[in-house]
Amino acid sequence: MGWRTLTEEEAATLPEARLGGALLWIVIAAFVLCLVALLGSTLAFQRLPAIGLRYAIAVGFVTIWSAGFLVLTALRWRHTPVVASAGLVLWIGWRTSVVLSGSPVELWPLLVDMAAEAMLAAGFCGYMATAVRPNAYYRRRLPIP
């Protein structure tokens, strides 16, 4: 698929060049995730060590990821889709390695969870890479028909 740069007029008037649609819902979800993680860490920090260091690292990572995604989205940094996608893949990779380093047979439900998260991440990565809105919003480009 080819892309062309938005004109100044298109950037100012096209709805795709603004935060909306599925991209807005992703931003809202990242905000809620970040808020819940920060509140939980503040109000009930003792629960993090209770789940174990490897899972606490995963919670910390996704909290940092969501805060970073919000900042990069506010800045409209053109590399946000790639950075956000790579972060999700790393997070799922970490969580999968935690399960596999333990007892995969006993933790098979978590492997199913990881497979589902990998499918969701693939959808996220595909959307961020090829959909019109993320490309118009972050990269200021539209597909060539």
N, CA, C and O atoms as a DFTB+ gen file, in Angstrom:
580 C
 N C O
     1  1       0.853      -1.176       0.000
     2  2       0.000       0.000       0.000
     3  2       0.893       1.231       0.000
     4  3       1.828       1.341       0.793
     5  1       0.586       2.155      -0.905
     6  2       1.333       3.395      -0.969
     7  2       0.691       4.470      -0.108
     8  3      -0.506       4.423       0.179
     9  1       1.488       5.425       0.294
    10  2       1.017       6.508       1.153
    11  2       1.432       7.843       0.555
    12  3       2.446       7.946      -0.135
    13  1       0.630       8.860       0.834
    14  2       0.990      10.223       0.442
    15  2       0.850      11.112       1.677
    16  3       0.072      10.821       2.585
    17  1       1.600      12.173       1.691
    18  2       1.578      13.112       2.816
    19  2       0.308      13.948       2.776
    20  3      -0.145      14.374       1.713
    21  1      -0.256      14.173       3.961
    22  2      -1.436      15.045       4.065
    23  2      -1.067      16.478       3.705
    24  3       0.029      16.943       4.016
    25  1      -1.972      17.160       3.060
    26  2      -1.781      18.598       2.862
    27  2      -2.144      19.295       4.166
    28  3      -2.756      18.686       5.044
    29  1      -1.779      20.546       4.299
    30  2      -2.125      21.309       5.497
    31  2      -3.637      21.396       5.679
    32  3      -4.145      21.309       6.797
    33  1      -4.355      21.570       4.558
    34  2      -5.816      21.655       4.615
    35  2      -6.416      20.332       5.086
    36  3      -7.330      20.323       5.912
    37  1      -5.904      19.211       4.561
    38  2      -6.398      17.901       4.979
    39  2      -6.115      17.662       6.466
    40  3      -6.967      17.150       7.193
    41  1      -4.929      18.032       6.901
    42  2      -4.564      17.845       8.304
    43  2      -5.496      18.615       9.231
    44  3      -5.778      18.174      10.345
    45  1      -5.970      19.764       8.767
    46  2      -6.848      20.595       9.586
    47  2      -8.316      20.187       9.506
    48  3      -9.081      20.458      10.432
    49  1      -8.717      19.544       8.423
    50  2     -10.151      19.301       8.224
    51  2     -10.584      17.842       8.257
    52  3     -11.730      17.560       8.606
    53  1      -9.713      16.913       7.908
    54  2     -10.112      15.504       7.851
    55  2     -10.318      14.921       9.249
    56  3      -9.463      15.084      10.120
    57  1     -11.439      14.249       9.467
    58  2     -11.659      13.606      10.771
    59  2     -10.602      12.540      11.076
    60  3     -10.257      12.328      12.239
    61  1     -10.094      11.877      10.052
    62  2      -9.079      10.839      10.250
    63  2      -7.784      11.389      10.828
    64  3      -7.010      10.642      11.426
    65  1      -7.541      12.666      10.660
    66  2      -6.312      13.279      11.168
    67  2      -6.453      13.718      12.623
    68  3      -5.513      14.258      13.206
    69  1      -7.630      13.486      13.209
    70  2      -7.868      13.829      14.615
    71  2      -7.997      12.549      15.431
    72  3      -8.240      11.468      14.895
    73  1      -7.830      12.701      16.719
    74  2      -7.978      11.570      17.623
    75  2      -9.451      11.206      17.712
    76  3     -10.260      12.002      18.190
    77  1      -9.802      10.018      17.260
    78  2     -11.192       9.573      17.269
    79  2     -11.274       8.109      16.912
    80  3     -10.254       7.449      16.710
    81  1     -12.489       7.602      16.836
    82  2     -12.716       6.218      16.431
    83  2     -12.022       5.221      17.340
    84  3     -11.917       5.427      18.549
    85  1     -11.550       4.140      16.743
    86  2     -10.886       3.078      17.511
    87  2      -9.630       3.589      18.208
    88  3      -9.301       3.133      19.303
    89  1      -8.929       4.525      17.587
    90  2      -7.727       5.066      18.213
    91  2      -8.068       5.775      19.524
    92  3      -7.338       5.646      20.507
    93  1      -9.154       6.509      19.543
    94  2      -9.584       7.168      20.783
    95  2      -9.923       6.130      21.851
    96  3      -9.587       6.317      23.020
    97  1     -10.582       5.043      21.466
    98  2     -10.908       3.998      22.434
    99  2      -9.645       3.343      22.983
   100  3      -9.600       2.983      24.159
   101  1      -8.634       3.186      22.162
   102  2      -7.354       2.637      22.634
   103  2      -6.728       3.596      23.637
   104  3      -6.207       3.162      24.664
   105  1      -6.774       4.886      23.353
   106  2      -6.226       5.889      24.271
   107  2      -6.995       5.876      25.593
   108  3      -6.388       5.951      26.662
   109  1      -8.308       5.783      25.530
   110  2      -9.115       5.728      26.758
   111  2      -8.758       4.481      27.568
   112  3      -8.599       4.554      28.787
   113  1      -8.632       3.338      26.889
   114  2      -8.268       2.096      27.585
   115  2      -6.882       2.216      28.227
   116  3      -6.684       1.760      29.353
   117  1      -5.929       2.825      27.525
   118  2      -4.583       3.013      28.081
   119  2      -4.636       3.933      29.297
   120  3      -3.920       3.714      30.274
   121  1      -5.483       4.961      29.242
   122  2      -5.629       5.875      30.379
   123  2      -6.200       5.133      31.588
   124  3      -5.688       5.268      32.699
   125  1      -7.249       4.359      31.371
   126  2      -7.870       3.613      32.475
   127  2      -6.876       2.612      33.056
   128  3      -6.754       2.495      34.276
   129  1      -6.171       1.892      32.194
   130  2      -5.171       0.931      32.654
   131  2      -4.111       1.618      33.511
   132  3      -3.766       1.135      34.589
   133  1      -3.604       2.735      33.031
   134  2      -2.575       3.479      33.756
   135  2      -3.118       3.971      35.098
   136  3      -2.448       3.851      36.124
   137  1      -4.313       4.516      35.089
   138  2      -4.935       5.040      36.305
   139  2      -5.136       3.933      37.344
   140  3      -4.791       4.110      38.513
   141  1      -5.689       2.804      36.928
   142  2      -5.923       1.688      37.855
   143  2      -4.600       1.168      38.413
   144  3      -4.493       0.898      39.609
   145  1      -3.593       1.028      37.550
   146  2      -2.292       0.525      38.004
   147  2      -1.633       1.502      38.977
   148  3      -1.063       1.082      39.983
   149  1      -1.708       2.791      38.686
   150  2      -1.108       3.779      39.588
   151  2      -1.866       3.862      40.906
   152  3      -1.250       3.956      41.967
   153  1      -3.191       3.827      40.850
   154  2      -3.974       3.839      42.086
   155  2      -3.719       2.574      42.905
   156  3      -3.542       2.641      44.121
   157  1      -3.702       1.439      42.241
   158  2      -3.417       0.189      42.944
   159  2      -2.041       0.190      43.569
   160  3      -1.867      -0.282      44.692
   161  1      -1.060       0.717      42.853
   162  2       0.303       0.780      43.377
   163  2       0.408       1.741      44.554
   164  3       1.233       1.558      45.449
   165  1      -0.431       2.756      44.541
   166  2      -0.409       3.745      45.614
   167  2      -1.209       3.273      46.835
   168  3      -0.746       3.378      47.971
   169  1      -2.398       2.759      46.585
   170  2      -3.305       2.422      47.682
   171  2      -3.118       1.000      48.226
   172  3      -3.455       0.729      49.379
   173  1      -2.593       0.110      47.415
   174  2      -2.432      -1.288      47.854
   175  2      -1.120      -1.858      47.314
   176  3      -1.115      -2.914      46.681
   177  1      -0.023      -1.172      47.560
   178  2       1.274      -1.591      47.021
   179  2       1.658      -2.995      47.469
   180  3       2.312      -3.722      46.721
   181  1       1.265      -3.387      48.670
   182  2       1.633      -4.701      49.210
   183  2       1.129      -5.852      48.351
   184  3       1.626      -6.972      48.472
   185  1       0.157      -5.600      47.490
   186  2      -0.364      -6.652      46.618
   187  2       0.621      -6.991      45.487
   188  3       0.610      -8.112      44.977
   189  1       1.457      -6.047      45.101
   190  2       2.421      -6.338      44.021
   191  2       3.425      -7.414      44.422
   192  3       3.588      -8.383      43.679
   193  1       4.110      -7.291      45.568
   194  2       5.013      -8.376      45.952
   195  2       4.282      -9.710      46.168
   196  3       4.874     -10.778      46.009
   197  1       3.009      -9.644      46.526
   198  2       2.242     -10.867      46.775
   199  2       2.048     -11.696      45.510
   200  3       1.901     -12.915      45.596
   201  1       2.046     -11.062      44.337
   202  2       1.862     -11.823      43.097
   203  2       3.189     -12.345      42.542
   204  3       3.204     -13.088      41.561
   205  1       4.286     -11.960      43.161
   206  2       5.595     -12.423      42.720
   207  2       6.291     -11.379      41.860
   208  3       5.652     -10.598      41.155
   209  1       7.604     -11.386      41.936
   210  2       8.412     -10.382      41.246
   211  2       8.189     -10.385      39.738
   212  3       8.083      -9.319      39.131
   213  1       8.115     -11.568      39.124
   214  2       7.997     -11.624      37.664
   215  2       6.673     -11.033      37.178
   216  3       6.625     -10.388      36.131
   217  1       5.600     -11.253      37.939
   218  2       4.314     -10.669      37.557
   219  2       4.261      -9.184      37.911
   220  3       3.632      -8.396      37.205
   221  1       4.920      -8.806      39.003
   222  2       4.994      -7.386      39.372
   223  2       5.743      -6.602      38.290
   224  3       5.389      -5.464      37.982
   225  1       6.776      -7.220      37.719
   226  2       7.504      -6.577      36.614
   227  2       6.572      -6.368      35.429
   228  3       6.599      -5.313      34.796
   229  1       5.751      -7.366      35.126
   230  2       4.803      -7.246      34.007
   231  2       3.808      -6.116      34.259
   232  3       3.479      -5.363      33.343
   233  1       3.332      -5.997      35.494
   234  2       2.400      -4.911      35.827
   235  2       3.101      -3.565      35.688
   236  3       2.538      -2.626      35.126
   237  1       4.320      -3.467      36.195
   238  2       5.079      -2.220      36.067
   239  2       5.347      -1.862      34.617
   240  3       5.243      -0.700      34.226
   241  1       5.693      -2.867      33.820
   242  2       5.989      -2.620      32.409
   243  2       4.768      -2.090      31.668
   244  3       4.867      -1.111      30.929
   245  1       3.612      -2.735      31.863
   246  2       2.420      -2.294      31.131
   247  2       1.941      -0.938      31.646
   248  3       1.317      -0.184      30.899
   249  1       2.221      -0.622      32.894
   250  2       1.885       0.707      33.412
   251  2       2.753       1.760      32.725
   252  3       2.258       2.801      32.294
   253  1       4.033       1.482      32.629
   254  2       4.942       2.407      31.938
   255  2       4.574       2.498      30.456
   256  3       4.599       3.580      29.869
   257  1       4.230       1.346      29.856
   258  2       3.821       1.348      28.446
   259  2       2.606       2.247      28.237
   260  3       2.591       3.068      27.319
   261  1       1.594       2.098      29.078
   262  2       0.370       2.878      28.883
   263  2       0.631       4.369      29.092
   264  3       0.117       5.196      28.339
   265  1       1.421       4.720      30.104
   266  2       1.756       6.137      30.315
   267  2       2.547       6.679      29.132
   268  3       2.295       7.790      28.667
   269  1       3.496       5.899      28.650
   270  2       4.279       6.320      27.482
   271  2       3.420       6.482      26.244
   272  3       3.585       7.439      25.487
   273  1       2.492       5.538      26.034
   274  2       1.593       5.625      24.892
   275  2       0.765       6.906      24.958
   276  3       0.567       7.571      23.941
   277  1       0.282       7.252      26.150
   278  2      -0.507       8.475      26.303
   279  2       0.326       9.720      25.985
   280  3      -0.141      10.631      25.302
   281  1       1.547       9.747      26.482
   282  2       2.430      10.898      26.215
   283  2       2.752      10.994      24.728
   284  3       2.661      12.071      24.140
   285  1       3.127       9.876      24.123
   286  2       3.478       9.890      22.697
   287  2       2.282      10.261      21.828
   288  3       2.435      10.919      20.798
   289  1       1.090       9.836      22.246
   290  2      -0.117      10.198      21.500
   291  2      -0.386      11.693      21.628
   292  3      -0.742      12.345      20.647
   293  1      -0.220      12.233      22.819
   294  2      -0.419      13.672      23.012
   295  2       0.580      14.476      22.178
   296  3       0.253      15.550      21.674
   297  1       1.794      13.950      22.037
   298  2       2.824      14.623      21.236
   299  2       2.657      14.367      19.738
   300  3       3.273      15.041      18.913
   301  1       1.821      13.390      19.397
   302  2       1.617      12.974      18.006
   303  2       2.926      12.567      17.329
   304  3       3.152      12.852      16.152
   305  1       3.770      11.902      18.092
   306  2       5.064      11.468      17.582
   307  2       4.858      10.420      16.500
   308  3       4.124       9.452      16.699
   309  1       5.489      10.608      15.379
   310  2       5.227       9.776      14.209
   311  2       5.629       8.307      14.395
   312  3       5.140       7.445      13.666
   313  1       6.495       8.013      15.340
   314  2       6.933       6.637      15.561
   315  2       6.131       5.924      16.657
   316  3       6.452       4.797      17.032
   317  1       5.099       6.581      17.161
   318  2       4.276       5.985      18.216
   319  2       3.734       4.610      17.833
   320  3       3.818       3.694      18.651
   321  1       3.180       4.413      16.628
   322  2       2.653       3.080      16.302
   323  2       3.694       1.965      16.420
   324  3       3.386       0.884      16.921
   325  1       4.911       2.216      15.968
   326  2       5.962       1.202      16.020
   327  2       6.406       0.957      17.460
   328  3       6.556      -0.189      17.884
   329  1       6.614       2.033      18.201
   330  2       7.068       1.908      19.592
   331  2       5.994       1.228      20.442
   332  3       6.305       0.341      21.237
   333  1       4.751       1.632      20.284
   334  2       3.661       1.033      21.060
   335  2       3.492      -0.445      20.717
   336  3       3.276      -1.267      21.608
   337  1       3.587      -0.783      19.447
   338  2       3.462      -2.185      19.040
   339  2       4.612      -3.018      19.597
   340  3       4.396      -4.115      20.112
   341  1       5.818      -2.503      19.495
   342  2       6.976      -3.231      20.027
   343  2       6.845      -3.420      21.534
   344  3       7.191      -4.479      22.059
   345  1       6.354      -2.415      22.224
   346  2       6.165      -2.532      23.667
   347  2       5.174      -3.620      24.039
   348  3       5.407      -4.382      24.978
   349  1       4.068      -3.697      23.308
   350  2       3.086      -4.748      23.587
   351  2       3.671      -6.135      23.320
   352  3       3.447      -7.066      24.094
   353  1       4.411      -6.267      22.241
   354  2       5.019      -7.564      21.915
   355  2       6.027      -7.952      23.000
   356  3       6.080      -9.114      23.403
   357  1       6.820      -7.001      23.471
   358  2       7.779      -7.288      24.550
   359  2       7.058      -7.690      25.834
   360  3       7.485      -8.616      26.524
   361  1       5.975      -7.000      26.152
   362  2       5.214      -7.301      27.363
   363  2       4.651      -8.718      27.302
   364  3       4.758      -9.475      28.267
   365  1       4.054      -9.074      26.171
   366  2       3.491     -10.420      26.023
   367  2       4.616     -11.461      26.012
   368  3       4.468     -12.551      26.566
   369  1       5.720     -11.122      25.389
   370  2       6.870     -12.031      25.398
   371  2       7.379     -12.278      26.811
   372  3       7.690     -13.413      27.172
   373  1       7.466     -11.216      27.613
   374  2       7.897     -11.355      29.006
   375  2       6.931     -12.261      29.769
   376  3       7.354     -13.189      30.460
   377  1       5.640     -11.988      29.641
   378  2       4.645     -12.768      30.376
   379  2       4.663     -14.229      29.939
   380  3       4.505     -15.128      30.766
   381  1       4.854     -14.466      28.650
   382  2       4.922     -15.839      28.165
   383  2       6.164     -16.541      28.715
   384  3       6.096     -17.706      29.107
   385  1       7.292     -15.840      28.744
   386  2       8.521     -16.445      29.281
   387  2       8.376     -16.759      30.768
   388  3       8.942     -17.739      31.252
   389  1       7.629     -15.941      31.489
   390  2       7.385     -16.214      32.909
   391  2       6.621     -17.524      33.067
   392  3       6.960     -18.351      33.913
   393  1       5.597     -17.706      32.253
   394  2       4.799     -18.931      32.333
   395  2       5.638     -20.142      31.914
   396  3       5.599     -21.182      32.571
   397  1       6.390     -20.009      30.830
   398  2       7.171     -21.138      30.329
   399  2       8.329     -21.501      31.260
   400  3       8.754     -22.655      31.303
   401  1       8.839     -20.510      32.008
   402  2       9.936     -20.809      32.927
   403  2       9.431     -21.494      34.192
   404  3      10.220     -22.061      34.949
   405  1       8.151     -21.446      34.419
   406  2       7.561     -22.131      35.574
   407  2       7.161     -23.537      35.171
   408  3       7.979     -24.304      34.664
   409  1       5.940     -23.861      35.390
   410  2       5.424     -25.178      35.035
   411  2       4.323     -24.999      34.001
   412  3       3.162     -24.822      34.369
   413  1       4.662     -25.042      32.711
   414  2       3.666     -24.794      31.674
   415  2       2.452     -25.711      31.742
   416  3       1.346     -25.299      31.392
   417  1       2.646     -26.950      32.189
   418  2       1.518     -27.870      32.266
   419  2       0.543     -27.400      33.347
   420  3      -0.671     -27.401      33.140
   421  1       1.078     -27.000      34.495
   422  2       0.217     -26.513      35.574
   423  2      -0.386     -25.153      35.246
   424  3      -1.487     -24.830      35.692
   425  1       0.331     -24.370      34.476
   426  2      -0.113     -23.010      34.172
   427  2      -0.718     -22.898      32.777
   428  3      -0.739     -21.813      32.196
   429  1      -1.207     -24.003      32.240
   430  2      -1.755     -23.986      30.879
   431  2      -2.820     -22.912      30.687
   432  3      -2.898     -22.357      29.591
   433  1      -3.658     -22.577      31.697
   434  2      -4.634     -21.503      31.449
   435  2      -3.957     -20.170      31.113
   436  3      -4.478     -19.378      30.327
   437  1      -2.793     -19.937      31.718
   438  2      -2.076     -18.698      31.399
   439  2      -1.517     -18.731      29.980
   440  3      -1.424     -17.690      29.330
   441  1      -1.142     -19.914      29.492
   442  2      -0.683     -20.018      28.100
   443  2      -1.820     -19.712      27.133
   444  3      -1.609     -19.076      26.100
   445  1      -3.019     -20.163      27.466
   446  2      -4.186     -19.826      26.649
   447  2      -4.398     -18.322      26.670
   448  3      -4.669     -17.713      25.635
   449  1      -4.274     -17.719      27.853
   450  2      -4.391     -16.267      27.997
   451  2      -3.344     -15.550      27.146
   452  3      -3.653     -14.559      26.483
   453  1      -2.115     -16.046      27.165
   454  2      -1.045     -15.429      26.379
   455  2      -1.332     -15.520      24.882
   456  3      -1.069     -14.579      24.134
   457  1      -1.872     -16.659      24.454
   458  2      -2.222     -16.816      23.035
   459  2      -3.305     -15.813      22.645
   460  3      -3.244     -15.224      21.566
   461  1      -4.285     -15.619      23.506
   462  2      -5.342     -14.641      23.225
   463  2      -4.770     -13.226      23.200
   464  3      -5.131     -12.425      22.338
   465  1      -3.888     -12.921      24.131
   466  2      -3.267     -11.596      24.141
   467  2      -2.395     -11.391      22.910
   468  3      -2.331     -10.284      22.374
   469  1      -1.729     -12.438      22.460
   470  2      -0.920     -12.329      21.248
   471  2      -1.808     -12.019      20.039
   472  3      -1.429     -11.232      19.172
   473  1      -2.992     -12.642      19.986
   474  2      -3.926     -12.349      18.887
   475  2      -4.390     -10.894      18.959
   476  3      -4.461     -10.216      17.934
   477  1      -4.704     -10.414      20.154
   478  2      -5.116      -9.014      20.307
   479  2      -3.975      -8.064      19.940
   480  3      -4.199      -7.034      19.304
   481  1      -2.759      -8.414      20.340
   482  2      -1.609      -7.578      19.996
   483  2      -1.382      -7.554      18.489
   484  3      -1.022      -6.517      17.932
   485  1      -1.589      -8.691      17.825
   486  2      -1.446      -8.718      16.368
   487  2      -2.458      -7.773      15.725
   488  3      -2.129      -7.061      14.776
   489  1      -3.677      -7.765      16.234
   490  2      -4.689      -6.827      15.732
   491  2      -4.292      -5.391      15.983
   492  3      -4.443      -4.542      15.104
   493  1      -3.784      -5.105      17.175
   494  2      -3.332      -3.759      17.512
   495  2      -2.198      -3.330      16.577
   496  3      -2.218      -2.234      16.017
   497  1      -1.211      -4.215      16.422
   498  2      -0.056      -3.894      15.568
   499  2      -0.497      -3.661      14.124
   500  3      -0.044      -2.719      13.474
   501  1      -1.383      -4.524      13.628
   502  2      -1.879      -4.363      12.259
   503  2      -2.652      -3.067      12.091
   504  3      -2.483      -2.362      11.095
   505  1      -3.501      -2.750      13.065
   506  2      -4.272      -1.501      13.017
   507  2      -3.331      -0.299      13.019
   508  3      -3.489       0.613      12.207
   509  1      -2.365      -0.292      13.916
   510  2      -1.465       0.853      14.024
   511  2      -0.585       1.015      12.776
   512  3      -0.198       2.129      12.422
   513  1      -0.277      -0.098      12.121
   514  2       0.593      -0.042      10.950
   515  2      -0.149       0.311       9.667
   516  3       0.404       0.992       8.803
   517  1      -1.408      -0.148       9.531
   518  2      -2.045      -0.032       8.221
   519  2      -3.346       0.759       8.174
   520  3      -3.791       1.138       7.090
   521  1      -3.960       1.015       9.314
   522  2      -5.246       1.715       9.289
   523  2      -5.060       3.196       8.962
   524  3      -4.000       3.772       9.207
   525  1      -6.088       3.785       8.416
   526  2      -6.016       5.181       7.988
   527  2      -5.811       6.122       9.177
   528  3      -4.924       6.975       9.140
   529  1      -6.626       5.977      10.242
   530  2      -6.563       6.955      11.331
   531  2      -5.195       7.033      12.008
   532  3      -4.676       8.140      12.153
   533  1      -4.580       5.927      12.430
   534  2      -3.259       6.077      13.050
   535  2      -2.227       6.694      12.108
   536  3      -1.371       7.470      12.533
   537  1      -2.316       6.342      10.831
   538  2      -1.368       6.912       9.880
   539  2      -1.624       8.392       9.646
   540  3      -0.679       9.169       9.504
   541  1      -2.877       8.788       9.604
   542  2      -3.190      10.211       9.423
   543  2      -2.871      10.996      10.696
   544  3      -2.362      12.115      10.623
   545  1      -3.163      10.424      11.844
   546  2      -2.967      11.133      13.111
   547  2      -1.487      11.264      13.471
   548  3      -1.018      12.365      13.759
   549  1      -0.753      10.159      13.459
   550  2       0.651      10.187      13.881
   551  2       1.608      10.540      12.755
   552  3       2.539      11.321      12.954
   553  1       1.393       9.979      11.586
   554  2       2.375      10.092      10.504
   555  2       2.000      11.112       9.439
   556  3       2.776      11.384       8.523
   557  1       0.800      11.674       9.570
   558  2       0.326      12.694       8.626
   559  2       0.381      12.200       7.195
   560  3       0.913      12.866       6.307
   561  1      -0.192      10.992       6.984
   562  2      -0.243      10.437       5.638
   563  2      -1.543       9.692       5.422
   564  3      -2.193       9.245       6.367
   565  1      -1.907       9.569       4.157
   566  2      -3.120       8.861       3.732
   567  2      -2.744       7.816       2.690
   568  3      -1.749       7.965       1.981
   569  1      -3.549       6.755       2.603
   570  2      -3.261       5.772       1.554
   571  2      -3.542       6.342       0.175
   572  3      -4.445       7.156      -0.012
   573  1      -2.755       5.899      -0.774
   574  2      -2.986       6.271      -2.164
   575  2      -4.007       5.274      -2.714
   576  3      -3.765       4.068      -2.677
   577  1      -5.145       5.756      -3.224
   578  2      -6.181       4.826      -3.737
   579  2      -5.723       4.047      -4.946
   580  3      -6.478       3.235      -5.481
